[in-house]
Amino acid sequence: MLKTMFASCAALLAVSGSLSAYAADNEGKDEVKTAAKEAAKADTDLADFPAPKSARQSATIGGRRLEYVATVGSLPIKDAKGKVLGEVVYTAYTVPGRAAPDRPVTFAFNGGPGASSVYLNLGAIGPKKVRFGDAGDAPSDLAVLRDNNNSWLDFTDLVFIDPIGTGFSRSRVDEEATKKAFFKSDEDIHYLSRIVYDWLLANKRMTSRKYLVGESYGGYRVPRLAFYLQTQLGVGISGMTLVSPYLDPPAIGEADALSPLPWMINLTAMAAGNFERKGTPLNEQTMAAVEQYDRTEFVADFLAGPRDKQATDRLSSKVAELTGLDPVLVRRMNGRVDIATYLREIHRAEGKIGSVYDSNVTAYDPFPASAQANYNDPLLDTLIAPTTSAMVDFVTNQVGWKVDGRYNALSYDVNRQWDRDNSDSPVTDLRKAISIDPKMHVAIVHGWNDLSCPYFGSRLLIDQMPGYGVTDRVKLHVYPGGHMFYSRDDSGAALRRDIMESYAAR
């Protein structure tokens, strides 16, 4: 499971947290399958969702008080014959009196597959936030919303989309039809693009400037959404922000990869985690030397192979220095330190393990003497409770959109059923979308410590892209923190400044 978790670049890769999700006892499987089929059949007869509901709210954003309207509602997904296949729930924040075309609108998607949009909403860019993603957080922390000074709402309206099976969004067809209609990469792009189109149409915002933001697998979605919206639905996209994106699955590779790319990409994030533990400031200057070593000596010594003892000695010594791991352990691994080993060894003296999303967010190892890792991801396990409780209260109590049903902040079921066909590269669609629109700008943003979707992979991808006649069409910004670096106030503020600048330039 750990290999699958790291290779699939989680989070919010919903699956990555729970090892036990794939270790269920076989007893009673037939009964479970029967119950699931009955539940799927019953879903087709569910009561309709209520009409959209709005509430006036206010928050201090960027140091100023802002009045806005929060709206929760749903949009149907229909087949060619008009049959409703599912309903997508959205949460929109709009500022009254600032209509199109002057007021931009940004559509936000999280990842997984199987993650709702709550993490970008209540963690990064929405007007309210709940604490999660930091060292020391616990599932029992109070799920109380507070103003998000780092929200983007003062310079763009925001629409958060929950794909089918996440949040309150639901399918209206049986399990097999659901998988066919929603749980494949192409189908995912097609119906979510139509949701963007339908929201714009229903809210008379077709003439607004339109932006997309996606986190993790949402970063896989967004370039493909932009290209499909441009070329198939006639909706131009002014810009994209890819947050800790899952852009190039083959480059991440497996723990036994022959290619040096996965090892190179992971090493920079491991070094960043070590620097932070030692109190070394994380910035471009600090990491430049690591990146230079990564591109040169590391690759040469790696490709020389373990039979070259001198090369392997050099490689192991430098990797141990950069990661902070025991040199004897690193040499035994021929300098090829996999993510699972790194996360367990860097905090072993404390009896703790690190998170793949931020190696310095930890939890106690429940079985420290076991040779096999037997634990869930410490960051994922702490964030599900506060985000779920806060969002359910916000939707049903504060806004008053009364709905029965479970809210899925992270759906392991969606992730389990997903057709993992990575034949359609988001990088291909990213290149095409930029080439079509010379005014489009793209920001790719990462946390230095993220091992689920390491920043250096994006750096290498950008270096291979053409210039398109304009300097910095695609900009990379890296901040202190991990996958959800925005949970740190300073990093969230820096992200806000960088994105606000790109919107203003347009």
C-alpha positions in Angstrom: 0.0 0.0 0.0 2.9 2.4 0.7 4.3 1.9 -2.7 0.8 2.5 -4.3 0.3 5.5 -2.0 3.5 7.2 -3.0 3.3 6.4 -6.7 -0.2 7.7 -6.9 0.7 11.1 -5.5 -2.1 11.5 -3.2 -3.9 14.3 -1.7 -5.3 15.2 -1.9 -5.0 11.8 -3.2 -7.7 10.4 -1.0 -6.3 6.9 -0.9 -3.0 7.6 0.4 -3.8 7.6 4.0 -5.4 4.4 5.0 -3.4 1.2 4.9 -6.3 -0.6 6.5 -8.6 0.4 3.6 -7.0 -2.3 1.6 -6.7 -4.8 4.4 -10.3 -5.5 5.1 -11.2 -9.0 6.3 -12.6 -11.3 3.6 -15.4 -12.5 5.9 -18.8 -11.2 4.8 -17.7 -10.0 1.4 -20.8 -11.4 -0.3 -23.0 -9.6 2.1 -21.1 -6.4 1.6 -21.4 -6.6 -2.1 -25.2 -7.3 -1.9 -25.7 -4.3 0.4 -23.7 -2.1 -1.9 -25.8 -3.1 -4.9 -29.0 -2.5 -3.0 -27.7 0.9 -1.8 -26.7 1.8 -5.4 -30.2 0.9 -6.6 -31.8 2.9 -3.8 -29.7 5.9 -4.8 -31.6 6.2 -8.1 -34.8 7.0 -6.1 -33.2 9.6 -3.8 -35.2 12.7 -2.9 -34.2 15.8 -4.9 -31.7 18.1 -3.5 -33.1 21.4 -2.2 -32.9 24.6 -4.3 -29.8 26.7 -3.9 -29.6 28.5 -0.6 -27.6 31.8 0.1 -26.5 33.6 3.2 -24.9 37.0 3.6 -21.6 36.8 5.5 -18.5 38.9 6.1 -14.8 38.3 6.7 -11.6 40.2 7.1 -9.5 39.5 4.0 -6.2 41.2 3.2 -6.7 43.3 6.3 -10.1 44.7 5.2 -13.7 43.7 6.0 -15.5 42.2 3.0 -19.2 41.5 2.6 -20.1 38.6 0.4 -22.8 36.0 -0.4 -22.2 32.3 0.3 -24.4 30.0 -1.9 -24.7 26.2 -1.8 -26.5 24.4 -4.5 -26.4 21.6 -7.0 -26.3 21.1 -10.8 -27.5 18.0 -12.6 -25.5 15.9 -15.0 -27.5 14.5 -17.8 -26.9 12.0 -20.6 -27.7 12.7 -24.3 -31.3 11.7 -23.7 -31.8 14.0 -20.8 -31.7 11.4 -18.0 -30.1 12.7 -14.8 -27.0 10.6 -14.1 -25.8 12.6 -11.0 -25.8 15.9 -9.1 -22.8 18.0 -8.4 -22.8 20.2 -5.3 -21.0 23.5 -5.4 -20.2 26.2 -2.9 -19.9 29.7 -4.4 -18.7 33.0 -2.8 -19.6 36.1 -4.6 -19.3 39.8 -3.8 -22.5 41.8 -4.5 -22.3 44.8 -6.9 -19.3 43.5 -8.8 -20.8 42.0 -11.8 -19.3 40.6 -15.0 -17.2 41.4 -16.9 -15.2 43.3 -14.3 -15.3 40.7 -11.7 -13.4 37.4 -12.4 -14.6 34.0 -11.2 -12.4 31.1 -10.2 -13.4 27.5 -10.1 -11.6 25.3 -7.6 -11.0 21.5 -7.6 -9.2 19.3 -5.2 -7.8 15.9 -6.0 -7.8 12.3 -4.9 -9.5 11.1 -7.0 -12.0 11.1 -4.2 -11.3 14.4 -2.4 -13.9 17.1 -2.1 -13.1 20.8 -2.5 -13.1 21.4 1.2 -9.3 21.7 1.5 -8.9 24.6 -0.9 -12.2 26.0 0.4 -11.7 25.9 4.2 -7.9 25.7 4.2 -6.4 27.8 1.4 -8.5 30.4 -0.5 -12.1 30.5 0.8 -13.2 33.4 3.1 -13.3 31.1 6.2 -10.8 28.5 7.3 -10.6 25.7 9.9 -7.2 24.7 11.3 -5.7 21.6 9.8 -2.5 20.4 8.2 -0.1 21.7 10.8 2.2 19.8 13.2 0.4 19.2 16.5 -3.1 19.1 15.0 -5.5 16.5 16.3 -8.8 15.0 15.1 -10.5 16.2 18.2 -9.6 19.8 17.7 -12.7 22.1 17.6 -13.9 22.5 14.0 -14.5 26.2 14.4 -14.3 28.5 11.3 -12.5 31.8 11.5 -11.8 34.5 9.0 -9.1 33.6 6.4 -7.0 36.7 5.8 -5.3 34.9 3.0 -8.5 34.3 1.0 -8.7 35.3 -2.7 -12.3 36.5 -2.5 -11.4 40.2 -2.5 -10.0 39.9 -6.1 -12.1 37.0 -7.5 -15.4 35.3 -6.9 -14.9 31.6 -6.0 -16.8 28.5 -6.9 -15.8 25.2 -5.2 -16.8 22.0 -7.1 -17.2 18.6 -5.5 -17.0 15.8 -8.1 -19.4 12.9 -7.9 -18.9 10.7 -4.8 -17.2 13.6 -2.8 -18.8 16.1 -0.5 -22.6 15.7 -0.9 -22.3 15.2 -4.7 -23.9 11.9 -5.7 -24.6 9.6 -8.6 -28.2 8.7 -9.6 -27.3 5.4 -11.4 -26.0 2.0 -10.2 -22.4 1.2 -9.4 -21.3 0.0 -12.8 -23.0 3.0 -14.6 -21.4 5.3 -12.1 -17.9 4.0 -12.8 -18.5 4.3 -16.5 -19.9 7.8 -16.3 -17.7 9.5 -13.7 -14.7 7.5 -12.5 -12.5 7.7 -15.6 -10.1 10.5 -16.5 -11.8 11.6 -19.8 -15.3 11.3 -18.4 -14.2 13.2 -15.3 -13.0 16.1 -17.5 -16.1 16.1 -19.7 -18.7 16.3 -17.0 -16.8 18.7 -14.7 -16.2 21.1 -17.7 -20.0 21.0 -18.3 -20.6 21.9 -14.6 -18.3 25.0 -15.1 -20.3 25.9 -18.2 -23.7 25.4 -16.6 -22.7 27.4 -13.5 -21.6 30.3 -15.7 -24.8 30.1 -17.7 -27.1 29.9 -14.7 -25.4 32.8 -13.0 -25.0 35.1 -16.0 -21.2 35.0 -15.8 -20.3 34.0 -19.3 -18.6 37.3 -20.0 -16.5 37.3 -16.8 -12.8 36.5 -16.8 -12.5 32.8 -15.8 -9.8 31.0 -13.9 -9.2 27.5 -12.7 -7.3 26.3 -9.6 -6.7 22.7 -8.7 -4.8 20.9 -6.0 -2.9 17.5 -6.3 -5.0 15.4 -8.7 -6.9 18.7 -9.2 -3.7 19.9 -10.7 -4.0 16.9 -13.1 -7.5 18.0 -13.9 -7.1 21.7 -14.4 -4.9 21.8 -17.6 -7.2 19.2 -19.2 -10.3 21.2 -18.1 -8.9 24.4 -19.6 -8.1 22.8 -22.9 -11.5 21.1 -23.1 -13.4 24.2 -22.1 -11.4 26.2 -24.7 -11.8 23.9 -27.6 -15.1 22.0 -27.0 -17.4 24.3 -24.9 -16.2 27.7 -26.1 -15.2 28.9 -22.6 -11.9 30.8 -22.6 -9.7 30.5 -19.5 -7.6 33.5 -18.4 -5.3 31.6 -16.1 -4.6 28.5 -14.0 -3.1 27.9 -10.6 -1.8 24.3 -10.0 -1.4 23.7 -6.3 1.0 20.8 -5.4 0.0 19.3 -8.8 0.1 15.7 -9.9 1.4 16.4 -13.4 3.6 13.6 -14.6 2.7 10.2 -13.2 5.5 8.3 -15.0 8.2 10.6 -13.7 7.3 9.8 -10.1 7.9 6.1 -10.7 8.3 3.2 -8.3 10.7 2.5 -5.5 12.7 0.2 -7.7 12.8 2.6 -10.7 15.7 2.3 -13.1 15.3 5.9 -14.1 17.0 8.4 -11.9 14.0 10.8 -12.2 12.0 9.6 -9.2 15.0 9.5 -7.0 16.0 13.0 -8.1 12.6 14.4 -7.6 12.2 12.9 -4.1 15.7 13.9 -2.9 15.0 17.6 -3.1 11.9 17.3 -0.9 13.8 15.0 1.6 16.6 17.6 1.8 14.1 20.4 2.4 12.5 18.5 5.3 16.0 17.9 6.8 16.9 21.6 6.4 13.7 22.6 8.2 14.4 20.3 11.1 17.9 21.8 11.4 16.5 25.4 11.3 18.0 26.2 7.9 15.8 28.7 6.0 14.0 27.2 3.1 14.3 29.4 0.0 15.6 29.3 -3.6 19.1 30.1 -2.5 19.2 27.2 0.0 17.8 24.7 -2.4 19.8 25.8 -5.5 22.9 23.8 -4.4 20.8 20.7 -3.9 19.1 21.1 -7.3 22.5 21.6 -9.0 23.9 18.4 -7.4 20.7 16.6 -8.3 21.1 17.5 -12.0 24.8 16.6 -12.3 26.8 14.5 -9.8 23.8 12.6 -8.5 22.7 11.5 -12.0 26.2 10.5 -13.0 26.9 8.4 -9.9 23.4 6.9 -10.0 23.7 5.8 -13.6 27.2 4.3 -12.8 25.3 1.7 -10.8 26.1 -0.1 -7.5 28.9 -2.1 -9.1 30.9 1.1 -9.2 31.9 1.2 -5.5 33.4 4.7 -5.6 30.4 6.2 -7.3 28.0 4.5 -4.9 30.1 5.6 -1.9 30.0 9.3 -3.1 26.3 9.0 -3.8 25.4 7.5 -0.5 27.6 9.9 1.5 25.9 13.0 -0.2 22.4 11.6 0.1 22.9 10.9 3.8 24.2 14.4 4.3 21.2 16.0 2.5 18.5 13.8 4.1 19.9 13.6 7.6 19.6 9.8 7.6 22.2 7.4 9.1 25.1 7.1 6.6 25.3 3.3 7.3 21.6 2.9 6.4 21.9 5.0 3.3 25.0 3.1 2.1 23.3 -0.2 2.7 20.6 1.1 0.3 23.2 2.2 -2.3 22.1 5.8 -1.8 18.6 5.0 -3.1 16.3 6.0 -0.2 12.6 5.3 -0.9 10.0 7.6 0.6 8.6 5.0 3.1 12.0 4.4 4.6 12.8 8.1 4.8 9.5 8.9 6.6 10.0 6.2 9.2 13.7 6.7 9.9 13.9 10.5 10.2 11.8 10.5 13.4 12.6 7.0 14.6 14.4 8.2 17.7 11.2 9.9 18.8 9.1 6.9 18.1 7.2 8.8 15.4 6.6 8.7 11.6 6.4 11.6 9.2 3.6 12.4 6.7 4.2 12.0 2.9 2.5 15.4 2.6 4.9 17.1 5.0 7.6 15.0 6.5 7.7 17.2 9.6 4.1 16.6 10.5 4.3 13.5 12.6 2.4 11.0 14.7 3.5 8.2 17.0 4.3 4.9 15.3 1.7 2.5 16.8 4.1 -0.5 16.1 7.6 0.9 16.3 9.2 -2.5 16.7 7.5 -4.0 13.6 9.7 -4.7 10.6 6.7 -3.7 8.4 5.1 -0.3 8.4 1.6 -0.5 10.0 0.1 2.9 10.2 -2.0 5.5 8.3 -0.7 8.8 7.1 -0.5 11.1 10.2 -1.6 14.2 8.3 -4.6 12.7 6.5 -5.8 11.0 9.6 -5.9 14.4 11.5 -7.6 16.5 8.8 -10.7 14.5 8.0 -12.5 15.2 11.2 -12.2 19.0 11.4 -12.8 19.6 7.7 -15.8 17.3 7.6 -17.4 18.7 10.8 -16.7 22.3 9.8 -18.1 21.9 6.2 -21.2 20.1 7.3 -22.0 22.7 9.8 -21.3 25.5 7.3 -23.6 24.0 4.6 -26.5 22.8 6.8 -26.4 25.3 9.6 -24.7 28.5 8.6 -26.0 28.6 5.0 -29.0 26.5 5.7 -28.9 24.1 2.7 -30.7 21.3 4.4 -29.7 17.9 3.0 -29.6 14.4 4.3 -26.6 12.2 3.6 -23.0 11.7 4.5 -20.4 14.3 3.5 -17.3 12.7 2.0 -14.3 14.9 2.5 -12.2 12.0 1.3 -13.8 9.0 -0.4 -11.7 5.9 -0.3 -14.5 4.2 -2.3 -14.2 6.6 -5.2 -10.4 6.2 -5.2 -10.7 2.4 -5.1 -13.1 2.4 -8.1 -11.1 4.9 -10.2 -9.9 3.8 -13.6 -6.2 4.8 -13.4 -5.6 5.4 -17.0 -2.8 8.0 -17.3 -2.6 7.8 -21.1 -3.8 11.4 -21.4 -1.1 13.7 -20.1 -2.1 17.0 -18.4 1.3 18.4 -19.5 0.2 17.8 -23.2 -3.0 19.7 -22.6 -1.2 22.4 -20.6 1.1 23.0 -23.5 -1.8 23.1 -26.0 -3.9 25.4 -23.8 -1.0 27.9 -23.5 -0.2 27.8 -27.2 -3.8 28.6 -28.1 -4.1 31.7 -25.8 -1.1 34.0 -25.7 -2.7 35.9 -22.8 -3.0 32.9 -20.5 -0.7 32.7 -17.5 -0.1 29.7 -15.3 1.2 29.5 -11.8 2.5 26.2 -10.4 2.9 26.3 -6.6 4.4 23.8 -4.2 5.6 23.3 -0.7 9.3 22.5 -0.3 8.6 19.5 2.0 6.0 17.7 -0.1 7.0 14.1 -1.0 3.6 13.2 -2.4 3.9 15.6 -5.4 7.5 17.0 -5.1 8.2 20.5 -6.4 11.3 19.4 -8.4 9.2 17.4 -10.8 7.4 20.6 -11.8 10.7 22.4 -12.1 12.0 19.8 -14.5 8.8 19.9 -16.6 8.9 23.7 -16.9 12.5 23.6 -18.0 11.5 21.4 -20.9 8.6 23.6 -22.1 9.0 26.2 -25.0 8.9 29.9 -24.3 5.8 30.7 -26.3 7.2 34.1 -27.1 6.6 35.5 -23.7 8.8 35.4 -20.6 7.5 33.3 -17.7 4.2 32.1 -19.2 4.5 29.3 -16.6 5.8 30.4 -13.2 6.9 28.1 -10.4 6.5 29.3 -6.8 7.7 27.2 -3.8 6.9 28.0 -0.2 7.8 26.6 3.2 5.6 23.7 4.1 4.4 20.5 2.5 1.5 19.5 0.2 -0.9 21.8 2.0 1.7 24.5 2.6 -1.1 27.1 2.7 -2.0 25.8 6.2 1.0 27.9 7.4 -0.1 31.5 7.6 3.1 32.9 6.1 3.0 30.6 3.1 -0.7 31.2 2.5 0.0 34.9 2.5 2.8 34.6 0.0 0.6 32.4 -2.2 -2.1 35.1 -2.1 0.4 37.9 -3.0 1.8 35.9 -6.0 -1.6 34.9 -7.4 -3.2 38.4 -6.8 -0.3 39.8 -8.8 -0.9 37.4 -11.7 -4.7 38.3 -11.8 -3.9 42.0 -11.6 -1.4 41.7 -14.5 -4.2 40.3 -16.7 
